């Protein structure tokens, strides 16, 4: 027979023993250690203590204070509160009183006190609190129990230091786990924003081109059927290209080619009856820079097609040894559409800024609209910001 009743038994067993499946330590995990004080309780029940009332009250106070301290130790706000340190001080005083007054099994309250101290102290406070406690335990136990003091001092040191180390490690593991989860959430959100942004920019431009070419086909159809069919063929080509680009955007492997984007812009402007003037100079650009400039060309041309009413649109790419400048200007009325949430240029401005560049847009004094983007030749890789809705 297979363990756990089937082929998946082994994997279930491994999952059952993962650290994540075990709950974090809490105050209840330190309560069983109170059994170390059973020697003092037995001493009382057997009538060996000459002052049973005082000893009984002391044992009761010790246990009550110990429970109060360790239960508060696992909540950071409560652990660092003055009340917790007052309770720990009272616990120390009761421990000293019982050990000095009665000795014997009551000396075992020092290791228990060490557990409480280790559960409360963190960081630099640990040696500052633990070492004086160990010395005090050793001195008191030495006076009361002779050479047995070594065991008491050693037990106090181990209980306090190990407890502090284990709980500090547990908190560190918890913080790392939370950080890992936050990084995973951030990665998912970043990918969602990238996908949303790319779909907006792709579909916005593609649909604008399809609308323009459809209008051109409608105008040409009554008088020139062949020219209308050319426009319809272009619509089919644009649609197929859009499907390819959407698939690339979904998989995250889309990289824009500036040359290809300039050719598409020239064709879209011509179909809309806008005279295109495209000039490009300078050395070849890095893929990241080309991709970002392609988005700027696409968004600027889309705005010219939608809003400008222009008859002429100039696109100029001028590259230098350290910086490249892209200028898109038209003679229409234009708009940067910054009043609403659907501003593509606003989103592009943020992405260009994240890549170490600048993007400015606005009306030209002599009439028309202009978009100017400047980028370093090697744009920064991290350009994933808010989606251009």
Helices and strands as residue ranges (DSSP letters): G 3-5, H 9-16, G 19-21, H 28-31, G 32-37, H 38-45, H 52-72, H 76-79, H 82-102, G 104-108, H 109-120, H 125-145, G 146-148, H 149-221, H 225-251, H 258-271, E 275-281, H 287-303, I 304-308, E 312-319, E 323-330, H 344-354, E 358-363, E 369-376
